[in-house]
Amino acid sequence: MKENFSKFIVIGDGIMAKSLIFSLKDLSSDITNISSNSFAPACSYTTTAINCLRGTEKGTSKLGDLILESYDNFVEFYNKHNPKGISKTIEEQNWIKDGETHGKWLRRYKEYEIKDKSIFYNKNFSSSLAQVHTEAYIISPNKFFNWIDEKNNISKIDDFIISVLKTDNGYRLTSQNNKVYTCEKLFICTSYLAKSFSYLCDKGEDKLSLEKQKSVHGHYLYRKNNFKHDFILENSFCMSLDFIRLAYRKETDDFVISFVDTNKENFLVDEKKINSSFDYFRQTLNIELGEFKQWDLYKGIRSKGHQRVPFCKEVSSGCFIISGLYKNAFTFSFGFSKKITNSLDH
Ligand SMILES: Cc1cc2nc3c(=O)[nH]c(=O)nc-3n(C[C@H](O)[C@H](O)[C@H](O)COP(=O)(O)OP(=O)(O)OC[C@H]3O[C@@H](n4cnc5c(N)ncnc54)[C@H](O)[C@@H]3O)c2cc1C
């Protein structure tokens, strides 16, 4: 059997793999990228993808500090490369002051404004609205991925890896299509399927941490901005009422609506429940959203790290596993890519 050798092999075609390849290219262009989106769909293509700190503060937890550091790396990337498919805007978070969720929001935000009405809301709520504005980056995944794939400029192999062996000078991978790939260094960016590679970990604690990761389902509604409404859409925006969030993506002229996570471990989506949340949301808005049936429903599977902490480690010499990025994947990816590339650059 013919073996294909490369210096680096990156498994995965999601945000983690793409941002890592973007960064690794500074060290070598001898990179092979393998993934199978037909066998294991990348969540990164079916996501609402918003980067926003939402009250995260320095010094309150290790996870919070990691989010802040990675957010800075993302902003540095954005400012340096001005990528297509990402726009900078402000997220407006609303909730009903002294309503059921008021206490929950106070744990996140120390300060808020009081509004009798939001520019987005037409409903007379029982109480005033509490409102917070935070910097946010709205990402249109397909457009951004076209941009980054073009910059990465490496051919992708559509194949599913079924076995990895450590050899004297690297790693030997076997695929579903009975192909063999060898490399000096291996990067596994396979999200919730990363736990299948846990046998590669030298340390028991790393193996255990990967095995404790969970697959968490999420869904959202999508529609192109092709309907009649009189709201002038000059820029991307993002606004939420409690846990229902609407984002308009100027870059691709479309909308996404995401909901609080329900049925986290269930593959099927409860469409009836989404329909009624959509109806409630629609009644509160000044923006015309049209009918529920005019929206497309999408879902994706995320990987939630043990105690929500993402996993990024060299688990054995020359083999890195990065997974468990959960709700902050578009932030963490940039921090981890930088960290890994710096560790190899000597
Ligand atoms: C509804 C929803 C809303 C979300 N909102 C946000 C948000 O606002 N902000 C945010 O940052 N994140 C958000 N997320 C989470 C985010 O989308 C995911 O965490 C992220 O896409 C995961 O990226 P990844 O690169 O780790 O994995 P994925 O994108 O899932 O990619 C995994 C890749 O690994 C490949 N693969 C797996 N096993 C193998 C194998 N054995 N051989 C070959 N290839 C393999 C797959 O084919 C795939 O290409 C949301 C997710 C959902 C579902």
The ligand as an SDF file (V2000), in Angstrom:
LIG
                    3D

 53 58  0  0  0  0  0  0  0  0999 V2000
  -26.8530   26.1900   17.3020 C   0  0  0  0  0  0  0  0  0  0  0  0
  -25.4030   26.4320   17.6050 C   0  0  0  0  0  0  0  0  0  0  0  0
  -24.9850   27.7100   17.9290 C   0  0  0  0  0  0  0  0  0  0  0  0
  -23.6320   27.9590   18.2170 C   0  0  0  0  0  0  0  0  0  0  0  0
  -23.2400   29.2320   18.4690 N   0  0  0  0  0  0  0  0  0  0  0  0
  -21.9170   29.4930   18.6420 C   0  0  0  0  0  0  0  0  0  0  0  0
  -21.4760   30.8390   18.8120 C   0  0  0  0  0  0  0  0  0  0  0  0
  -22.2860   31.7820   18.7890 O   0  0  0  0  0  0  0  0  0  0  0  0
  -20.1410   31.0660   18.9710 N   0  0  0  0  0  0  0  0  0  0  0  0
  -19.2280   30.0360   18.9840 C   0  0  0  0  0  0  0  0  0  0  0  0
  -18.0130   30.3050   19.1110 O   0  0  0  0  0  0  0  0  0  0  0  0
  -19.6270   28.7590   18.8560 N   0  0  0  0  0  0  0  0  0  0  0  0
  -20.9370   28.4570   18.6830 C   0  0  0  0  0  0  0  0  0  0  0  0
  -21.3560   27.1600   18.5220 N   0  0  0  0  0  0  0  0  0  0  0  0
  -20.4020   26.0710   18.7260 C   0  0  0  0  0  0  0  0  0  0  0  0
  -19.4590   25.8810   17.5600 C   0  0  0  0  0  0  0  0  0  0  0  0
  -20.1430   25.9480   16.3370 O   0  0  0  0  0  0  0  0  0  0  0  0
  -18.7390   24.5210   17.6830 C   0  0  0  0  0  0  0  0  0  0  0  0
  -18.2150   24.3540   18.9860 O   0  0  0  0  0  0  0  0  0  0  0  0
  -17.5900   24.4800   16.6790 C   0  0  0  0  0  0  0  0  0  0  0  0
  -18.0980   24.5940   15.3750 O   0  0  0  0  0  0  0  0  0  0  0  0
  -16.7320   23.2360   16.8250 C   0  0  0  0  0  0  0  0  0  0  0  0
  -15.6640   23.3820   15.9420 O   0  0  0  0  0  0  0  0  0  0  0  0
  -14.5920   22.2410   15.7500 P   0  0  0  0  0  0  0  0  0  0  0  0
  -13.6680   22.6840   14.6760 O   0  0  0  0  0  0  0  0  0  0  0  0
  -14.0230   21.8680   17.0640 O   0  0  0  0  0  0  0  0  0  0  0  0
  -15.4490   20.9600   15.2820 O   0  0  0  0  0  0  0  0  0  0  0  0
  -16.3600   20.7100   13.9860 P   0  0  0  0  0  0  0  0  0  0  0  0
  -16.6860   21.9450   13.2740 O   0  0  0  0  0  0  0  0  0  0  0  0
  -17.4980   19.8470   14.4280 O   0  0  0  0  0  0  0  0  0  0  0  0
  -15.3960   19.8680   13.0430 O   0  0  0  0  0  0  0  0  0  0  0  0
  -15.0190   18.5510   13.3370 C   0  0  0  0  0  0  0  0  0  0  0  0
  -14.3930   17.9550   12.0780 C   0  0  0  0  0  0  0  0  0  0  0  0
  -13.7630   16.7180   12.3940 O   0  0  0  0  0  0  0  0  0  0  0  0
  -13.9890   15.8070   11.3220 C   0  0  0  0  0  0  0  0  0  0  0  0
  -13.7830   14.4480   11.8360 N   0  0  0  0  0  0  0  0  0  0  0  0
  -14.2210   13.9210   13.0160 C   0  0  0  0  0  0  0  0  0  0  0  0
  -13.7460   12.6700   13.1700 N   0  0  0  0  0  0  0  0  0  0  0  0
  -13.0000   12.3930   12.0650 C   0  0  0  0  0  0  0  0  0  0  0  0
  -12.2410   11.2600   11.6320 C   0  0  0  0  0  0  0  0  0  0  0  0
  -12.1350   10.1530   12.4000 N   0  0  0  0  0  0  0  0  0  0  0  0
  -11.6170   11.3210   10.4340 N   0  0  0  0  0  0  0  0  0  0  0  0
  -11.6960   12.4330    9.6600 C   0  0  0  0  0  0  0  0  0  0  0  0
  -12.3810   13.5450   10.0200 N   0  0  0  0  0  0  0  0  0  0  0  0
  -13.0220   13.5120   11.2120 C   0  0  0  0  0  0  0  0  0  0  0  0
  -15.4110   16.1170   10.8590 C   0  0  0  0  0  0  0  0  0  0  0  0
  -15.6480   15.6190    9.5660 O   0  0  0  0  0  0  0  0  0  0  0  0
  -15.3900   17.6550   10.9500 C   0  0  0  0  0  0  0  0  0  0  0  0
  -14.8920   18.1850    9.7450 O   0  0  0  0  0  0  0  0  0  0  0  0
  -22.6940   26.8850   18.2120 C   0  0  0  0  0  0  0  0  0  0  0  0
  -23.1030   25.5990   17.8500 C   0  0  0  0  0  0  0  0  0  0  0  0
  -24.4510   25.3670   17.5460 C   0  0  0  0  0  0  0  0  0  0  0  0
  -24.8720   23.9890   17.1420 C   0  0  0  0  0  0  0  0  0  0  0  0
  1  2  1  0
  2  3  1  0
  2 52  2  0
  3  4  2  0
  4  5  1  0
  4 50  1  0
  5  6  2  0
  6  7  1  0
  6 13  1  0
  7  8  2  0
  7  9  1  0
  9 10  1  0
 10 11  2  0
 10 12  1  0
 12 13  2  0
 13 14  1  0
 14 15  1  0
 14 50  1  0
 15 16  1  0
 16 17  1  0
 16 18  1  0
 18 19  1  0
 18 20  1  0
 20 21  1  0
 20 22  1  0
 22 23  1  0
 23 24  1  0
 24 25  2  0
 24 26  1  0
 24 27  1  0
 27 28  1  0
 28 29  2  0
 28 30  1  0
 28 31  1  0
 31 32  1  0
 32 33  1  0
 33 34  1  0
 33 48  1  0
 34 35  1  0
 35 36  1  0
 35 46  1  0
 36 37  1  0
 36 45  1  0
 37 38  2  0
 38 39  1  0
 39 40  1  0
 39 45  2  0
 40 41  1  0
 40 42  2  0
 42 43  1  0
 43 44  2  0
 44 45  1  0
 46 47  1  0
 46 48  1  0
 48 49  1  0
 50 51  2  0
 51 52  1  0
 52 53  1  0
M  END
$$$$
